[in-house]
Amino acid sequence: MAHETDMAHAQAVQAKYEGMLLAKPNVVGVAVGMATQGGRVTDEVAVVVMVSEKLPEAQLRADDIIPRELDGVRVDVQQTGTFSAG
C-alpha cells in the first residue's frame, strides 16, 4: 500500500514540475519510475528525468541544475540519449 501511495505522490510531483524540468538543457523526458543507483534499479519511487547527456554540476549554470528532490520525492537523472520518431 505504501508503494501505491508513493507512486501517486510521485505522479502528482511529476505533473507539478514537468514543465520546469523539460525547460532545462539536455532534458528529453520526465516520468515516474524506480530510481537507479550504481546501474541497479532500487525499490525507491522517483521522478525520473531523462537527459540526452549527463553533465557534472560544475559544467551547468545554477538555474540548469536538476534538484535531487522535489516535494519529498527523489529525482533520478538518467542519461538516455536523444529520442526520435521511428
DSSP file (Angstrom, degrees, kcal/mol; ACC not computed):
  #  RESIDUE AA STRUCTURE BP1 BP2  ACC     N-H-->O    O-->H-N    N-H-->O    O-->H-N    TCO  KAPPA ALPHA  PHI   PSI    X-CA   Y-CA   Z-CA
    1    1 A M     >        0   0    0      0, 0.0     4,-2.1     0, 0.0     5,-0.2   0.000 360.0 360.0 360.0 -41.8    0.0    0.0    0.0
    2    2 A A  H  >  +     0   0    0      1,-0.2     4,-2.8     2,-0.2     5,-0.2   0.876 360.0  56.9 -60.4 -35.8    2.8    2.4    0.8
    3    3 A H  H  > S+     0   0    0      2,-0.2     4,-2.4     1,-0.2    -1,-0.2   0.909 106.7  48.1 -62.0 -42.9    4.2    1.8   -2.6
    4    4 A E  H  > S+     0   0    0      2,-0.2     4,-2.4     1,-0.2    -1,-0.2   0.889 112.3  49.6 -64.5 -39.6    1.0    2.8   -4.3
    5    5 A T  H  X S+     0   0    0     -4,-2.1     4,-2.5     2,-0.2    -2,-0.2   0.920 111.0  49.3 -63.8 -44.7    0.9    6.0   -2.1
    6    6 A D  H  X S+     0   0    0     -4,-2.8     4,-2.6     1,-0.2    -2,-0.2   0.913 111.5  49.6 -60.1 -43.0    4.5    6.8   -3.1
    7    7 A M  H  X S+     0   0    0     -4,-2.4     4,-2.3     2,-0.2    -2,-0.2   0.916 111.2  48.2 -64.1 -44.3    3.7    6.3   -6.7
    8    8 A A  H  X S+     0   0    0     -4,-2.4     4,-1.9     2,-0.2    -1,-0.2   0.909 112.9  48.2 -63.7 -42.4    0.6    8.6   -6.6
    9    9 A H  H  X S+     0   0    0     -4,-2.5     4,-2.3     1,-0.2    -2,-0.2   0.921 111.3  50.5 -63.5 -43.6    2.6   11.3   -4.8
   10   10 A A  H  X S+     0   0    0     -4,-2.6     4,-2.8     1,-0.2    -2,-0.2   0.882 108.4  52.6 -62.2 -38.8    5.4   11.0   -7.3
   11   11 A Q  H  X S+     0   0    0     -4,-2.3     4,-2.3     2,-0.2    -1,-0.2   0.885 109.3  49.1 -65.4 -37.6    2.9   11.3  -10.2
   12   12 A A  H  X S+     0   0    0     -4,-1.9     4,-2.0     2,-0.2    -2,-0.2   0.901 112.2  48.3 -66.2 -40.6    1.5   14.5   -8.6
   13   13 A V  H  X S+     0   0    0     -4,-2.3     4,-2.2     2,-0.2    -2,-0.2   0.909 110.1  52.4 -66.0 -42.1    5.0   15.9   -8.2
   14   14 A Q  H  X S+     0   0    0     -4,-2.8     4,-1.9     1,-0.2    -2,-0.2   0.940 110.0  48.2 -57.8 -47.6    5.8   15.0  -11.8
   15   15 A A  H  < S+     0   0    0     -4,-2.3     4,-0.4     1,-0.2    -1,-0.2   0.880 112.8  49.3 -61.0 -39.0    2.7   16.8  -13.0
   16   16 A K  H  < S+     0   0    0     -4,-2.0    -1,-0.2     1,-0.2     4,-0.2   0.878 124.4  26.2 -68.8 -39.4    3.6   19.9  -10.9
   17   17 A Y  H  X S+     0   0    0     -4,-2.2     4,-2.5     1,-0.1     5,-0.2   0.441  88.9 100.8-108.7  -1.6    7.2   20.2  -12.0
   18   18 A E  H  X S+     0   0    0     -4,-1.9     4,-2.9     1,-0.2     5,-0.2   0.893  84.2  49.4 -56.5 -45.3    7.3   18.6  -15.5
   19   19 A G  H  > S+     0   0    0     -4,-0.4     4,-1.1     1,-0.2    -1,-0.2   0.912 112.1  48.2 -60.9 -43.8    7.3   21.9  -17.4
   20   20 A M  H  4 S+     0   0    0     -4,-0.2     4,-0.3     1,-0.2     3,-0.2   0.906 114.5  46.2 -63.1 -42.5   10.1   23.3  -15.3
   21   21 A L  H >< S+     0   0    0     -4,-2.5     3,-1.5     1,-0.2    -2,-0.2   0.913 109.6  53.1 -68.5 -42.8   12.2   20.2  -15.8
   22   22 A L  H 3< S+     0   0    0     -4,-2.9    -1,-0.2     1,-0.3    -2,-0.2   0.733 100.9  63.2 -65.8 -21.5   11.6   19.9  -19.5
   23   23 A A  T 3< S+     0   0    0     -4,-1.1    -1,-0.3    -3,-0.2    -2,-0.2   0.624  84.7  96.5 -77.5 -12.5   12.7   23.6  -19.9
   24   24 A K  S X  S-     0   0    0     -3,-1.5     3,-1.5    -4,-0.3    40,-0.1  -0.492  89.5 -92.8 -79.6 148.4   16.2   22.7  -18.7
   25   25 A P  T 3  S+     0   0    0      0, 0.0    -1,-0.1     0, 0.0     3,-0.1  -0.253 106.5  13.0 -59.1 145.2   19.0   21.9  -21.2
   26   26 A N  T 3  S+     0   0    0      1,-0.2    26,-2.9    25,-0.1     2,-0.5   0.269  88.7 132.5  74.4  -9.2   19.5   18.3  -22.2
   27   27 A V  E <   +A   51   0A   0     -3,-1.5    24,-0.3    24,-0.2    -1,-0.2  -0.623  21.9 166.8 -78.4 124.5   16.2   17.1  -20.7
   28   28 A V  E     -     0   0A   0     22,-3.0     2,-0.3    -2,-0.5    23,-0.2   0.472  60.8  -0.8-114.4  -7.4   14.3   14.9  -23.1
   29   29 A G  E     -A   50   0A   0     21,-1.3    21,-2.7    -8,-0.1     2,-0.4  -0.957  49.4-148.4-175.7 158.1   11.6   13.4  -20.9
   30   30 A V  E     +A   49   0A   0     -2,-0.3     2,-0.3    19,-0.2    19,-0.2  -0.999  29.5 151.6-137.4 133.9   10.1   13.2  -17.4
   31   31 A A  E     -A   48   0A   0     17,-2.4    17,-3.1    -2,-0.4     2,-0.5  -0.929  43.4-107.4-150.1 170.9    8.4   10.1  -15.9
   32   32 A V  E     +A   47   0A   0     -2,-0.3     2,-0.3    15,-0.2    15,-0.2  -0.928  59.5 120.1-104.8 133.2    7.7    8.3  -12.7
   33   33 A G  E     -A   46   0A   0     13,-2.4    13,-3.0    -2,-0.5     2,-0.4  -0.866  63.0 -52.3-164.6-162.7    9.6    5.1  -12.2
   34   34 A M  E     -A   45   0A   0     -2,-0.3    11,-0.2    11,-0.2     9,-0.1  -0.768  54.4-118.7 -94.5 136.6   12.1    3.3   -9.9
   35   35 A A  E     -     0   0A   0      9,-3.0     7,-3.3    -2,-0.4     2,-0.3  -0.309  24.1-143.9 -67.9 154.6   15.3    5.1   -9.0
   36   36 A T  E     -A   41   0A   0      5,-0.3     2,-0.4     7,-0.1     5,-0.2  -0.908  14.3-173.7-118.4 151.7   18.6    3.6  -10.1
   37   37 A Q  E >  S-A   40   0A   0      3,-2.8     3,-1.7    -2,-0.3    39,-0.0  -0.958  74.1  -6.9-145.4 125.0   21.9    3.6   -8.1
   38   38 A G  T 3  S-     0   0    0     -2,-0.4     3,-0.1     1,-0.3    -1,-0.0   0.828 130.4 -55.3  60.1  31.9   25.2    2.3   -9.5
   39   39 A G  T 3  S+     0   0    0      1,-0.2     2,-0.4     0, 0.0    -1,-0.3   0.454 116.8 110.4  82.3  -0.2   23.4    1.0  -12.5
   40   40 A R  E <  S-A   37   0A   0     -3,-1.7    -3,-2.8     0, 0.0     2,-0.3  -0.883  71.0-118.2-112.3 141.4   20.9   -1.1  -10.5
   41   41 A V  E     -A   36   0A   0     -2,-0.4    -5,-0.3    -5,-0.2     2,-0.1  -0.576  32.2-158.4 -74.3 134.0   17.2   -0.5  -10.1
   42   42 A T  E     -     0   0A   0     -7,-3.3    -1,-0.0    -2,-0.3     0, 0.0  -0.423  28.6-112.6-101.1-179.2   16.2    0.2   -6.5
   43   43 A D  E    S+     0   0A   0     -2,-0.1     2,-0.5    -9,-0.1    -7,-0.1   0.171  81.5 112.3 -98.4  17.1   12.8   -0.1   -4.8
   44   44 A E  E     -     0   0A   0     -9,-0.2    -9,-3.0   -38,-0.0    -2,-0.2  -0.811  66.9-132.0 -96.0 124.5   12.6    3.7   -4.4
   45   45 A V  E     +A   34   0A   0     -2,-0.5    29,-0.6   -11,-0.2     2,-0.3  -0.521  38.2 170.0 -71.1 137.6    9.9    5.5   -6.4
   46   46 A A  E     -Ab  33  74A   0    -13,-3.0   -13,-2.4    -2,-0.2     2,-0.7  -0.963  45.4-108.5-145.1 159.3   11.3    8.6   -8.1
   47   47 A V  E     -Ab  32  75A   0     27,-2.6    29,-2.4    -2,-0.3     2,-0.6  -0.871  44.2-147.6 -84.4 116.7   10.6   11.3  -10.6
   48   48 A V  E     -Ab  31  76A   0    -17,-3.1   -17,-2.4    -2,-0.7     2,-0.6  -0.793  11.0-162.9 -95.2 121.9   12.9   10.1  -13.4
   49   49 A V  E     -Ab  30  77A   0     27,-2.5    29,-2.7    -2,-0.6     2,-0.5  -0.920   9.5-152.0-105.7 116.6   14.4   12.9  -15.5
   50   50 A M  E     -Ab  29  78A   0    -21,-2.7   -22,-3.0    -2,-0.6   -21,-1.3  -0.768  15.6-173.0 -93.3 127.5   15.8   11.6  -18.8
   51   51 A V  E     -Ab  27  79A   0     27,-2.4    29,-3.0    -2,-0.5    30,-1.3  -0.892  31.7-136.9-120.9 150.2   18.7   13.6  -20.3
   52   52 A S  S    S+     0   0    0    -26,-2.9     2,-0.3    -2,-0.3    30,-0.2   0.840  98.5  11.1 -70.9 -32.7   20.5   13.3  -23.6
   53   53 A E  S    S-     0   0    0    -27,-0.3     2,-0.6    28,-0.1    -1,-0.3  -0.958  73.5-137.6-148.4 127.4   23.8   13.8  -21.8
   54   54 A K        -     0   0    0     -2,-0.3   -28,-0.0    -3,-0.2    25,-0.0  -0.764  29.5-171.4 -87.8 118.9   24.5   13.7  -18.1
   55   55 A L        -     0   0    0     -2,-0.6     2,-0.1     1,-0.0     5,-0.1  -0.798  29.1-100.5-111.4 151.3   26.9   16.5  -17.2
   56   56 A P    >   -     0   0    0      0, 0.0     3,-2.1     0, 0.0     4,-0.3  -0.419  34.5-118.3 -64.1 145.0   28.7   17.3  -14.0
   57   57 A E  G >  S+     0   0    0      1,-0.3     3,-1.9     2,-0.2     7,-0.1   0.828 112.5  67.3 -54.6 -32.7   27.0   20.1  -12.0
   58   58 A A  G 3  S+     0   0    0      1,-0.3    -1,-0.3     4,-0.0     4,-0.1   0.741  98.2  52.5 -62.1 -22.5   30.2   22.2  -12.4
   59   59 A Q  G <  S+     0   0    0     -3,-2.1     2,-0.3     2,-0.1    -1,-0.3   0.431 101.0  78.3 -92.2   0.4   29.5   22.4  -16.1
   60   60 A L  S <  S-     0   0    0     -3,-1.9     2,-0.1    -4,-0.3     5,-0.1  -0.797  83.3-113.6-110.1 150.2   25.9   23.7  -15.6
   61   61 A R    >>  -     0   0    0     -2,-0.3     3,-1.6     1,-0.1     4,-0.7  -0.488  37.7-109.7 -70.7 152.9   24.6   27.1  -14.7
   62   62 A A  G >4 S+     0   0    0      1,-0.3     3,-0.9     2,-0.2    -1,-0.1   0.864 119.8  54.2 -53.8 -39.1   22.9   27.1  -11.2
   63   63 A D  G 34 S+     0   0    0      1,-0.2    -1,-0.3     3,-0.0    -3,-0.0   0.702 105.8  54.1 -69.2 -19.4   19.5   27.5  -12.9
   64   64 A D  G <4 S+     0   0    0     -3,-1.6     2,-0.3    -7,-0.1    -1,-0.2   0.527  79.9 109.6 -94.9  -6.5   20.1   24.4  -15.0
   65   65 A I    <<  -     0   0    0     -3,-0.9    -8,-0.0    -4,-0.7    -3,-0.0  -0.535  68.6-131.1 -72.4 131.5   20.9   22.0  -12.2
   66   66 A I        -     0   0    0     -2,-0.3    11,-0.1     1,-0.1    -2,-0.1  -0.709  27.4-115.2 -83.7 127.7   18.2   19.5  -11.7
   67   67 A P        -     0   0    0      0, 0.0     3,-0.1     0, 0.0    -1,-0.1  -0.243   9.6-134.8 -63.2 151.9   17.2   19.2   -8.0
   68   68 A R  S    S+     0   0    0      1,-0.2     7,-2.8     6,-0.1     2,-0.3   0.674  88.9  19.8 -78.1 -18.1   17.9   15.9   -6.2
   69   69 A E  E     -C   74   0A   0      5,-0.3     2,-0.4   -23,-0.0     5,-0.2  -0.994  60.5-164.6-152.7 144.1   14.4   16.0   -4.6
   70   70 A L  E >  S-C   73   0A   0      3,-2.4     3,-2.2    -2,-0.3   -57,-0.1  -0.982  79.2 -21.1-133.3 121.5   11.1   17.7   -5.2
   71   71 A D  T 3  S-     0   0    0     -2,-0.4     3,-0.1     1,-0.3   -58,-0.1   0.844 128.9 -48.7  49.6  39.8    8.3   17.9   -2.6
   72   72 A G  T 3  S+     0   0    0      1,-0.2     2,-0.5   -59,-0.0    -1,-0.3   0.495 114.1 116.7  83.5   3.7    9.9   14.9   -0.7
   73   73 A V  E <   - C   0  70A   0     -3,-2.2    -3,-2.4   -64,-0.1    -1,-0.2  -0.906  68.4-117.0-108.0 131.7   10.2   12.7   -3.9
   74   74 A R  E     -bC  46  69A   0    -29,-0.6   -27,-2.6    -2,-0.5     2,-0.5  -0.356  21.7-144.7 -62.4 141.5   13.7   11.6   -5.1
   75   75 A V  E     -b   47   0A   0     -7,-2.8     2,-0.6   -29,-0.2   -27,-0.2  -0.960  13.1-164.7-109.4 124.6   14.7   12.9   -8.5
   76   76 A D  E     -b   48   0A   0    -29,-2.4   -27,-2.5    -2,-0.5     2,-0.5  -0.940   6.2-153.5-115.1 114.9   16.8   10.5  -10.5
   77   77 A V  E     -b   49   0A   0     -2,-0.6     2,-0.4   -29,-0.2   -27,-0.2  -0.766  17.2-176.4 -89.1 124.8   18.6   11.8  -13.6
   78   78 A Q  E     -b   50   0A   0    -29,-2.7   -27,-2.4    -2,-0.5     2,-0.5  -0.985  24.4-130.8-126.8 129.3   19.2    9.1  -16.2
   79   79 A Q  E     +b   51   0A   0     -2,-0.4   -27,-0.2   -29,-0.2   -29,-0.1  -0.661  37.4 157.4 -78.4 124.0   21.1    9.5  -19.4
   80   80 A T        -     0   0    0    -29,-3.0   -28,-0.2    -2,-0.5    -1,-0.2   0.492  42.3-129.3-121.3 -10.9   19.1    8.1  -22.3
   81   81 A G        -     0   0    0    -30,-1.3    -1,-0.3   -55,-0.1     2,-0.3  -0.458  51.9 -41.8  81.4-167.0   20.5    9.9  -25.3
   82   82 A T        -     0   0    0    -30,-0.2     2,-0.3    -2,-0.1   -31,-0.0  -0.668  54.3-137.0 -97.5 154.2   18.1   11.6  -27.7
   83   83 A F        +     0   0    0     -2,-0.3     2,-0.3   -55,-0.1    -2,-0.0  -0.811  21.5 177.9-105.9 147.5   14.8   10.2  -28.9
   84   84 A S        -     0   0    0     -2,-0.3     2,-0.2     0, 0.0    -2,-0.0  -0.992  37.2 -97.8-145.8 152.5   13.5   10.3  -32.4
   85   85 A A              0   0    0     -2,-0.3    -2,-0.0     1,-0.2     0, 0.0  -0.464 360.0 360.0 -68.6 135.1   10.3    9.0  -34.1
   86   86 A G              0   0    0     -2,-0.2    -1,-0.2     0, 0.0     0, 0.0   0.455 360.0 360.0 -84.3 360.0   11.0    5.7  -35.8
